[in-house]
Amino acid sequence: MKAVVYNGPKDVSVSTIDDPKIEKPTDAIIRLTTTNICGSDLHMYEGRTSFEKGKVFGHENLGVVVEVGAGVEQIKKGDRVCMPFNVGCGFCETASAV
């Protein structure tokens, strides 16, 4: 799949990366339909905050669920979802960091 990859301050590229896969029972795979950049993306892009080279930008997205792990109970294949940065389920790594 295509993704915006961080290569260093003021250096990003659209690159082909591996398709996502279910790795944990609580994972879900979402086909993005809409996305956007925000201020924190710009901080990373400009080198004002730490961001590891090779990481993928993007954390404010809309999309359609294409696959869920066995432990996912709140959403199902075909559901439309909104994934704002400040809302987490409380179970995944990103949610625990918020």
C-alpha positions in Angstrom: 0.0 0.0 0.0 1.1 3.7 -0.3 2.0 5.8 2.7 3.6 9.1 3.5 6.9 8.1 5.1 9.2 10.4 7.2 12.8 10.5 6.0 14.0 13.3 8.1 13.2 17.0 8.8 11.3 18.5 5.8 11.8 15.2 3.9 8.9 12.9 3.3 8.0 10.6 0.5 5.0 8.6 -0.8 6.4 5.0 -0.6 5.0 1.5 -1.0 5.0 -0.3 2.3 3.7 -3.7 3.4 0.0 -4.2 3.7 -1.2 -4.3 7.3 -2.1 -7.7 8.9 -3.9 -8.7 12.0 -1.2 -9.4 14.6 -3.2 -9.3 17.9 -6.8 -10.3 18.6 -7.6 -6.7 19.3 -6.3 -5.4 15.9 -8.5 -4.0 13.2 -7.6 -3.1 9.6 -9.2 0.0 8.1 -9.2 1.0 4.4 -8.8 4.8 4.6 -11.2 6.9 2.7 -10.2 10.3 4.0 -7.2 11.6 6.0 -5.6 14.9 6.9 -2.5 16.4 8.5 -2.5 18.3 11.7 -0.2 20.5 13.8 1.6 17.6 15.4 2.4 16.3 11.9 3.9 19.7 11.0 6.0 19.7 14.2 7.5 16.3 13.2 7.9 17.3 9.5 9.8 20.5 10.5 12.0 18.6 13.0 10.7 20.3 16.1 9.8 17.0 17.8 11.4 13.6 17.8 10.1 11.2 15.1 11.9 8.1 13.9 13.0 7.9 10.3 10.9 5.4 8.3 7.8 5.9 10.3 4.5 6.6 8.6 2.6 9.9 9.1 -1.1 10.0 9.7 -3.3 9.6 12.7 -6.5 11.5 11.9 -8.4 9.3 9.5 -11.8 8.1 8.3 -12.4 4.7 6.8 -14.1 1.4 6.4 -13.3 -1.7 8.5 -12.0 -4.5 6.3 -10.9 -7.0 8.9 -11.0 -7.4 12.7 -9.2 -9.7 15.1 -11.0 -12.3 17.2 -11.0 -10.1 20.3 -12.7 -7.1 18.6 -16.3 -6.7 19.7 -17.3 -3.0 19.1 -16.8 -2.9 15.3 -17.3 -5.3 12.4 -16.3 -5.6 8.7 -18.0 -2.9 6.7 -18.5 -0.4 9.5 -17.4 3.2 8.8 -15.1 4.6 11.5 -13.6 7.9 12.5 -10.2 7.7 14.2 -9.3 11.1 15.8 -6.0 11.3 17.6 -7.4 12.0 21.0 -9.9 9.1 21.3 -8.6 5.7 22.3 -10.1 2.4 23.2 -7.9 2.0 26.2 -6.4 -1.3 25.0 -4.0 -0.5 22.1 -0.5 1.0 22.4 -1.5 4.3 20.9 -4.5 4.6 23.3 -2.2 4.0 26.3 0.1 6.7 25.2 -2.6 9.3 25.0 
